Amino acid sequence: MPATRELHLNVNLLGGLGEHPGAWRWPGTDPLSFLHIDRYVEAAIVAERGALDAVFLADSPGIVQDIRTLPPYNGLEPTLVLTAVARATERIGLIGTASTSYNEPYNVARRFMTLDLISHGRAAWNAVTTYNSVSAHNFGATEPTREHRYARGNEFVDVVRALWTSWQPGALVADEVSGQFADPGLIRPIEHVGEHFTVHGALTLPPSEQGYPVIYQAGGGVEGRDLAGRTADAVFSAAVDEQDARANAAAIRRSAAGHGRSPDSIIILPGLRTSVASTEREAVERRERLRDLADQSGVIKGLATKLRVDADALRLDQPVPSELLAAAHGPAGGRDEDTLLRLARQGTTVRELLRAFGPGHLVAVGTPEHVADTIQRWFESGAADGFNLMPDTLHDGLPDFVDHVIPILRRRGLFRTEYRGTTLREHYGLPVPTRPVALAR
């Protein structure tokens, strides 16, 4: 790893609520945060006060949680939310999710370039290959195979990047004296004809201050790592074990090298669920109070979905039945939930899986020093280049992190004291792309 590695921190806005299923019932929290744009904007302003790299919005085109006890974490459409955030902030990056399974490349390219131009180069697109059947049914489809999702996803990203570079350098003239607005010879149709898409192009918009949006990838498994290694600037990974996280990071970097890229050109940011308090006991009690506010059946259902087992067969203080695990064919998403499957097969109880792993992401519960220690250990070991933070609540959990953990990271020389640039690529230390992207044929 290069000596100039710099810690990067995003915060997941999580429907304006927080990562914990009990967050919507937490005192002081607006239970309808997922509908209220002000909650997202307020959280982004707090994150920018801490000079965090970016805010992050997940999404899924369907109600995938138990709506009886949990609000939608993906209520408002991400690019619209981030446009409002862009107008209320100055520097913080804006990462939005859009599915490659249930969108068209031209629309995604146009939406995210619009956000990039409105924000003066702060946008990023998190490309996900949506796999759940609920979303599929909303588009009159059946759940696609993994192979189909990633074949479509790879071509989708290629088309979007080609559209983003369809305006060549110098294409926009805007010369009031001569009367020439643009050079049409430098605005080139991409003329893409592929297995999944036929797109003439060009895009209706020129490049932004950072060229075009940063590309995130949030899948896992062999196919996800290959897509990341070939196309991504950054990866939002799911890791609960430091050794497994290092192995995953190494696999992604090998993939990048295999595609002719520098292994260090990709920023790898696992999720980190946090509960911060002045003492360890207070932090644990905070987590327990949140747990008491959460409907455990909904939480267990989420774990069962990740393990692809029957939720009705799970009991909090018992291991996942071995006969269910023997029939499991691997995690639904193919991300690092395979660690959960491995731990479940070792006899870890359902309660322990939920308490320690979230599920699916590392959990840090304790004092600001403890949380900072966790971040520093993973960063310095090469398990992560930083984290996609997931505070238990945004209402007070995010300010606690910004006001108490960030100063410790700064004193240790791990995190910036102020923004040194204006674009997301500058925050991440990524180069501005200047040449058009050739489509794979």
N, C-alpha and C positions, 0 to 999 in steps of 0.2 A: 504494500500500500504506500502511496506517496507520502512524504514527510509533511506535506502541507494539508493533509486531510482536515476537514472542518466539520464539526457537528452540525447536523441539520434537524430542525424540529418543525413539523406541521401540527395542526390540531384539527381533529375530525369534529365537525359541527353537529353531527349525530342528531339531526332533526331539531336542533336548537335546544336539546334537553341534556344530553350526556349519555355515557355508555351504559350505565346501570339500568336494568329494567325497572327499578324502583324510582328512577330520577324524576319521572313526571309527577310523582306524589311527594317529592321532597319539599320541606318548608321553604317558601320563598320562590319556588319554581313555578313558572306559568305552565299549567298542564296542557295548554293549547299552543305551546311554543312551535310545534311543527307547522302551524298555520300562520304564525305571526312573523313577518319579515324583520321586525325590530329586534327580535331575540337573536337572530342570526347576525345582524349588524352589530349589536352590542357585544357579542362574543368575539367577532372579528376585530373590533376596536381594542378589546382587552388583549387579544393575541398580538396585535400590531404594537401595542405598548411594550410588550416583551420582546419585540423584534423577531418574532417567530417567522420562519420562512414562508409559510402559507397556511391557509385554511383549506380544508378538504371536505367535500360532500360526496358521500356514497349515494347510490341510487339503485332501484330495481323497479321495472315497469309492472308492478303488481303488488298486492298486499300479501306479503310472505310471512308476516308474524301473526300471532293470535290477537286479533283486533279487539277481542272481548276484554283483554287486560293490558294491552300494550298499544300505544299510539303508533301510527306509521312513522318510521324513521326517515322515510323517503317521500314525505308529503309534497312539498313544493319542488318544482322542476329546477335542477341544479344551476343551469346557466342563467335562469332568471334571478334566482337568489343571489348568485355571484355578481350579476350586473348591479344589483342594489348595493351589495357590499363594496363593489369597486368604486361607486360614487361616494361612499362614506369613508373610504380609506385612501392612503397614498402609496404605500410601499408593499404591503403584504401580498403574497401570491394567492391565486384563486384556482383551486383544483376542483374540477367537476367531473362526474362520472357519466358516461353515455355508453350504452350497450352496442356492441358490434353485431349482436344477434337480431335486434329488433329496431334498427335504424337504417338509414341509407347514408353512404359516405358523403354525398354532396351536402345534405342537411347538417350533418355533424361538423364538417369542415367549415361551413358558413357560420354556424352558431358559435363555434369556439374561436374562429378568427374575429368575429364581431366582438366577443368578450375581450379578446386580446387587444384589439384596437381601442375599445372603450376604456380599458384599464391601462393603456400605454405599455403593454408588454408584460402583463402579470399572470396570464392565463396558462392553464395546463389541462389536458384532456386525459382522464383515467379511462383507458380502453378496457372494457370487461366483456368476456364472452359468456353472457348470462345463460345459466343452465337450468333454472327451476321451471317446473311444469306450469306453475301459476302464471308466470309471465308469458310462457309459450301460448297458453290458452287465451290470453288477452289479445293475441295477434292471429288467432285462428290456426295455430300450429300445434304440433306435438313437440315434446321435449327433444331437441336435436341431439345427435350423438356427439361425443367429445371430439371425434375426428372432424365432423362437419363444423362444429363451433370454431375450432381453431383454424381450419382451412379458410373459412369465411372471415375470421378475425384477422388473419395475416393479410389477406387481400384487402380487407377494409382499411387497415392502417396504411397500407401502401397507397391506396387511392387517395385517402385524406391528405397524406403528406405531399403527394404529387399535386393535388389541388392547391395546397398552401404555397407551393413554389411555382405555380403557373404564371405568376407575374415575375418576370425577370428583373434584375437590377436595372434601374433607369426607365422602367416602363411608365411610371407615373411622372409626368412632366409638369403639369399645372402651370404653364407659362402664360401669364395674362397678356404679355406684350405680343407674343407670336400667335397666341390663340390656340396653341396645341395643348391639349389636356393630357393625352397619353400617347404612347407609341404602340400601336396595335401589333407591330411586329415582335414586341417583347412580352405580349400577353398571349400565351400559347395554350391551345386546347390540349388536354392530356391524352385524348383519344384512347381511352382504356377499354379493352374488351377482354374480360377474364371469365373464369369459371362461374363466379357469383355476381359480378357487376359489369355493366356496360355504361361508361361515363364519358361524355364528350368533354366537358369542362369548357373554358377555364373557370376559376372561381370569380365571383363578383367583387372580390376585395383584394387590395394589395397587402404586402407584408406589414407586420407591426414593428415596433421598436426592437423587439427581440427576434425578429424574423418570423417565426410562427410559434404556436403554443408548445410548451414542454409536453412530452408524451409519457404518461404513467402506464404501468401495467400491473394488474392485481391478481393474476392467476397463479397457479402453481403446477406441480407435477412436471413431467418432461416437456409436454407441449407448452405449458405456461412459461417455463424457463427459456424455451427456445424462442417464443414470441418476444419475451423481454430482451433476451440477448441480441436479437436481430433488430428490434425497433425501439425499445424503451430508453428514455433518459433516466427514469427513476422507477422503482418498484415498491409498491405497498405490499409487504409480505406479512404472513401470519406465522409467528414463531413463539413457542413457549419454553424452549430449551436452548441454552446458549450454544451447545455443541451442534445441535441440529441447525441452528441459525447460521453458524459459520459454514457448515457443509452446504446449506442452501445458497449462501452468498457466493461460495466458491463455484458452485455449479452454474449459477447465473453468469459469473465472470468468465468461466470456460466457454459458455455458450456465446458470449459476446466476442471472445477471441476467435471462436470458430467461424463467426460471421465477419471476420476481418476488422473488428472494432477493438479499441483498447479495453482491456479487462477492467480498468479503473474509470471507464466513462459512464458507468451506471451507478446511481445513488440508490442504496438499498435501505428502506425504512420500514421495519416491522411495526405493528401496532403495539402500543403500551397503554394499558388501562391503569389509571392512577387514582388513589385515595390518599390525600395528604392531610396531616394534622401535626400539632406541635409535639405529640408523643406517639409512640407506637401503639399504646393502648387506645388512645383517642382515635387513631386512624382505623384500628380494627373495629372499635365500637361504631364508628361511622359506617363502615362497610356492613356491619351486622344490622344497623338500623335500616340501611337501604335494602338489605336482603329481606327484612321483615315487611317492607313496603311492596316488594315484588311478588308477583304471582309465580310460585315455583313451578307450576305445571307448564307455564309458557317458557320458562327458562330451560326446563328439562326437555321440552319439545325441540328447542333450538339445538341442544346438544345431540338429541337423537337424530335430527336431520343431518348434522355434520357427520355422525357416525354411520348413518343409514341403517338405523335399528328402530324397532317399535318403541315409541315413548311410553306406552302403557305398561311395558315390561320393566321399566327402570324404577328403582327405589333409591332414595337419597343416600342412605347409609349402607348400601350394598354395592358390590362391583357390578358392572354391566354383565349380564348373563353370558357365559362363555359360548353357549350355543348360538346366540345372536351374533356375537363377534366372529364366530367361525363362518357364518353365512355372509358376513359383510364383505362387499367387493371393493372396499376403499371409499374414502370420503367423497361426498357428492361433488364438491367443488374442485378437488384435486390440488388444493393449496396445502399449506403445512398442517392441516388437520390430521395428516397421517401420523403426526406425533401424538395426537389425542388417541388415535386408534391403538397405537403401540402401548401407551400408558394404560389404556383401558384393558388391554390384553394382559397387562402385568398385575391386574387385580385392584387398581386404584378405584376407590368408591366414587359414585356419581357426585356426592357432595364435595369430595376432594377435587375432582375434575373441575367442577363449577367454581369452587372457591379459589383455586390456584390459577386456573387457566382461562376463565372468563365466559365461555370457552374460546379457544382458538388464538388468543393473544396473551402475551406476558402480562402479569398483574404485579404492580408495585404498590404496596400498602404500607405506609409508615411515615416517618418524619421526612422533612425536606431533604435532610442529609442522606437518608436511606434511599429515597427515590433518585437523588443525584448520583449516589454510588452505583445503583443499578444501571443507569444510563451510561456512566463513565466506564463501567466494566465491559458492557457489551460493545461500546464504541471502540475502546482501546484493544479489545481482543479481535476486532474485525468481524464480529457477529452482526454489526449494524453500522451504517453511516449516520445514524440518528434514529428518530422515531416519528411515527404518526401518532401523536398523543390522543388518548381517549379518556378525558377526565370523567370521573363517576357522575358528576353533574357539571353543566356549564355555568349554572347560576353562581355557585361559590367555589366549585372545584377548580375551574379554570383560573380565576383570579388568585387562588391559593398557590397554584403552580407557578404562575407568572411572577407573583410577588415574593415567593419564598424559595422555590427551586431554581429558577433562572438566575438569581443573584449568586447562588452557590456555584453553579456551572460557570458563571463569568469569573468568579474569584479563582477558580481552578484553571482558567485559561482555555476552557472548552467551547465557550459560546460567545458570539458577538455581543458587543455593547450597543451597537447601532447598525442600521443598514448602511452598507457601503455602495449600494447601487439602487436602481429604480425598477429593474425588471426581475422576473423570477429566474431567468437564466443567470443573471448576475448574482442573485442570492445563492444559487447552487454552484456557481463557478463553471457553468456550461458555456461553450462557445456559441456564438450567433451563427446559425446556418445561413450560408450565402449562396450555395449552389443548388440547382434544382435536383430533386430526388428522382432517380430513374425507377420506373415501375418494373417489378418482376413480371415477366411475360410467361 
